[in-house]
């Protein structure tokens, strides 16, 4: 959640645990149209990708895929990447870490 504007994204991932590939990505969002656009394009970018590749998605990638955002709205792509990182971490929180 962005405390300055109140926008928030929760991302849900369905992951093929054996292949470690994102099969499906959905989101819930609250805020302006830019936050919905950033979250939506993020789900399209990461769908079908290995988790390791999805982790490397940057705010700039989302920003570019959207064709840019107004200066006052660009941080919505940063929020989207933050939601992705949280969702991936959540997936691994109860699993044994590789050695």
MOZIWO-V881812 format. One record per residue. RES is the residue in one letter. PHI is phi as a letter, one per 20 degrees, with the letter a starting at -180 (* if undefined). OMEGA is omega in whole degrees, 0 to 359 (NA if undefined). BURIAL is I if it has 24 or more other ideal C-beta (glycine too) atoms within 12 Angstrom, else O. Layout:
((RES,PHI,OMEGA,BURIAL) (RES,PHI,OMEGA,BURIAL))
This chain:
((X,*,176,O) (X,e,183,I) (X,f,181,O) (X,f,185,O) (X,d,179,O) (X,n,179,O) (X,f,177,I) (X,b,178,I) (X,c,168,I) (X,d,183,I) (X,d,178,I) (X,d,182,I) (X,c,169,I) (X,d,187,O) (X,d,170,I) (X,f,187,O) (X,f,181,O) (X,f,182,O) (X,e,185,O) (X,l,179,O) (X,c,178,O) (X,f,180,I) (X,e,184,O) (X,b,177,O) (X,c,177,I) (X,c,182,O) (X,b,167,I) (X,d,183,O) (X,b,175,I) (X,c,177,O) (X,q,185,I) (X,e,180,O) (X,f,181,O) (X,f,180,I) (X,f,177,I) (X,f,180,I) (X,f,181,I) (X,f,180,I) (X,f,180,I) (X,f,180,I) (X,f,177,I) (X,g,181,I) (X,f,178,I) (X,f,181,I) (X,f,188,I) (X,e,181,I) (X,g,179,I) (X,n,181,O) (X,e,169,I) (X,f,182,O) (X,g,181,I) (X,g,178,O) (X,f,179,O) (X,f,180,I) (X,g,183,O) (X,e,178,O) (X,f,182,I) (X,d,177,O) (X,f,181,I) (X,f,177,O) (X,f,178,I) (X,f,179,I) (X,g,181,I) (X,f,179,O) (X,f,178,O) (X,f,183,I) (X,m,180,O) (X,n,176,O) (X,b,174,I) (X,g,183,O) (X,g,182,O) (X,f,183,O) (X,d,187,I) (X,g,182,I) (X,f,175,I) (X,f,177,I) (X,f,176,I) (X,f,177,I) (X,f,180,I) (X,f,179,I) (X,f,176,I) (X,f,178,I) (X,f,178,I) (X,f,181,I) (X,f,179,I) (X,f,181,O) (X,f,179,I) (X,f,178,I) (X,g,180,O) (X,g,180,O) (X,f,185,I) (X,e,189,O) (X,f,182,O) (X,d,181,O) (X,d,177,O) (X,f,179,O) (X,f,177,O) (X,f,181,O) (X,e,NA,O))
